[in-house]
């Protein structure tokens, strides 16, 4: 059987990626001694590889599709199709940033102060292009890692990917400019996209992955409300469409069910209780397909 070859990011995004695929319905089992995990889908063949390399392997057709960050797609200049943006990172569900940072006590305050300076980064081409667009000439060198410890002894500044900014602060660095925001993208080889069954498979996977990510930030609230208190309760409830209202055996009571942002629950539950809601139940979701 012909298979769709899929590249998954090894390293910092690996666990988060495997968890999202699991919620989307694809169980991927990783053997510590192999970069070829097993997946419970006969049409898929997965390989774990650094996100930095996935775009060029997708472009060349070694892989039909893969997950890699927008930053590495730009850095490699890979000619690939972006089928879906998947907003997640190692520690949460938000974009990461590529920032220019300098030591706290540096005299460099603005991007123009980088003229003639030395900058270390993994994303050399992206950084150079950003400096060019701002008419700044500086020496940009590739960093093999531990980039945060290089200023001021080895370089004047760094361009570094950050999710929370904690590592920069821990190394006494401050941000002077954001170069870009990056999220993982589901990318596809252009020739593979022309194959009907592969295109269908990829579109199916993209829909399920987006649905799993949407569900990560949502929960279902279910409660019983008297018809007398229903207008007050409904005024508190946001929803994807409108809350579902079902009649209960007792004529003057209804069941109300709605999908809301998880982060709003702790503020909302007590207000609902004050408004007359009873038997409030919260439960999580696997997927939401809009």
N, C-alpha and C positions, 0 to 999 in steps of 0.2 A: 504493500500500500504506500502511495506517495504521501509524504508528510509535509506539514508546514513547519519550517525551521524557525524557531523563535529564540532570540537572544534576551536573557534576563540579566539585570545588573548584579554582579558580585560586589561584595564590599558593603559600604555604609547603607545602601538602599536595599540590600538583599532581603532582609527579614521583613521590612515593610512591604516590599513588592510581593513576596510570597503570601503574606497575609491578605493583601488586597485580592490576589488571584484566588485564594481560598474562598473568600467571601463572594467572589464572582462565580464560584462553582467549579474551579479548577484546582484540584488537590495535587500539589507538587511536592515530591519527597526527595530530599537532598541527602546524598551519601557523602560523608566527609571526605572520602577518598576519590570522588569523581566530580567532574564539572558537567556531567550529563545527568541531571535529575530525572526521576521518573514522574510522569504526569498521567493522570487517569483519563486520558483522551487519546484515542488511537490515531487521530489526525495530527497530533502535535509532537514535535521533537524539540526539546529545550536544551539550551546550553547556558551555563553561567559564565559570564565574561565581564570584564571591567566596562563600566558605562562609557568610559572614554573611547573605547574601541568599537562599540556597537554601531555607531552611525556609518563608519566606513565599510564594515562588513555587510550592513544592510544595503548600502549603495552598490557594492560589488556583486551582490547576489549570493554571497556565501550564506547569508541569513535572509529569509523572506521578510521578517519583521523583528522588531525588538523594542525595548524600553530604554530610553536614554534621556538625559536632561537637555533642555533647550540650549544650555551653555555649551555642551559638547557637540551638539549639532552645528552650532555657529563656529566653534573652534576648529572643527575638522572641515567645515565647508561642504559637508556631505549633501549630495543631491538625492534627497529622499522625500517621500510623502509623509506628512504629519496627519495621521488619522484622528488622533484624540489627544487633548491635553488632560493629564492626570495630576490633579493638585494634591500631592502628598510629599513628605520628606521623611528623614530618618526619625524625627521626634514629633512629628505632627502633620497637620493637613494645611500647609501654607507654602508659599514659594520660598526658595532660598535666594540669597542675594550675593552677587559678586561685588565686593566693595574695595575701594582704595583706603588703606589704613596706614597710619604712621605712629611712631612712639608718642605717648602723652606729652612729653616735653619737647617734641620736635618744633622747629620754627615753621614747618610746612603747615599752612592753615587752609589753603585753597588749592584746587587742581592746577592753577597757573604756577604755583610754587614748585611743581614737579619738573619744571623746565630744566633739562640737563641732569636730572637725578637718575638714580638706579632703582629699578622696581623688580621684585621677584614675584613669580606667579606660575601656576600650572597652565593658566589660560592665556598664553602668550599672544596669540593672534587677536583674540577678542580685546585684550587690553591695549594692544598696539592700535587697533582700529578706533577704539574709544579716544585714545590720546590724539590720534590724527584728526578726528572729528572736532577736537577742541584746540587744534593748532599747537599741541604740546609735543616737543621733541624730548624723548627720554630714552634711556637704555632699559629695555625690558628683557629679563633673563628668565629661563625656565627653572622652576624649583622642583626638586625631586621629593619634597615633603618637608614637614616641620617648618613651614614657611613663616609662622608667627614668631619664631625665635630669631629670625635673621636681622631685623632692624634693631638697633641702628648700626651694629658692628659690621654687617655684610652688605646691607642695602639701605636705602633711604626710606623706602616704602614697600608695601606689598599689595597685590590684588588677590583677595582671598574670598572663597565661598563661605558664607556663614548662614546659619539658620536662626540662632538665638542671639549671637553676638557675645556669648559668655566666654568663649575661648579667646576672643580678641581682648576683652577686658582683663582676663586672667593674665594675659601677656603684656598688659599696660599699653595697649594700642587703642587709638581712637579713629573713627571713620571720618574721612573728609569728603567722600563722594561715593554714590552707588553707580556702578557701571551698568548692571542689568539685574532683572529678576528672572529666575529660572524655575521651571517646573518639569517633571518628567513628561515625555511625549511618547505616544505609541506610533512608531515610524515603520514605513513599509517600503520595500524595494519596488520601483516603478514597473518593472516587468512582472513581478509577482502579482501586482494589483490588476494586471490584465487577464489573469487566470481566474475564471469565474468562481470556481469552488474556493480558491484561496481568498478572493475578495469577500465572498459571503462569510467565510470563517472569520476573517479579520473584523468585518463589520459586526458580527455577532459578539466577538470577544470585546470589542470596544464598547458596545452597548452595555454589556454585563459589568465591565470594569468601571465605567462611569456610574452605573447604578450602585455598585458596591461603595464607591467613594462618596456618593451623595448620601447613602444610608449611614455612613460612618458619623455624620454630623447631625443626624436626626434620630428622634425617638417617637414612639407612639404613646400618647396619653389617652387613657380610657377612664370614664367616670360616670356616675349616676347623678342625675340632676332633676329636681322637681320642675314641672312646667312653669311654676311661678318664678323660679330663679333662673330659668333658661336664658332669657335675654341678657341678664347680667353676666352669666358665665360665657356666653358666646362672644360678648364684647371683648373678653380677655384673650380669646383663642385665635392665634394666626394659624394658617393651614396652607398646604400646597394648593388646594382648591377651596373647599368648604368642609367644615366638620361633618362627619357622618352621624346622623341622629336616628336611633332606633327606639321603637316603643317597647316599654317593659310591661310585665303582666299587670302591675299596678298602674292604672290609667293616668294618674297625675305625675308619673315619673318616666324619664327617658334615659337611654344610654347614649353618651356622647363620646366619639372617638376622633382623634385628630393627630396629624404628624407635625411636629414642631422641632426647632433647633434645640439640641441637647443642652447647650449652654444657657438657655433661658429657663430651664425647668426649675432650678433652685429658687429663682425669684417668683416664678409663676404659681407653683403648687400651693403656697400658703394663700395667695390672692384668690385662687379658685375655691379653696376651702372656705375662705371668708365669704365668697359669693354664693355659697350653698352647695358646692359640689361634694359628693361623698364617694367612698370606695375608689379613690383615685389609684390607678395602676399605670406604671411606666414600664415599657419593654423596648428592647433594641430591635433593629432591623438588619437584614442581610443585604438587601438591594432595594432601591427605588428606581423604577423605570418610568421616567416622565412620559 
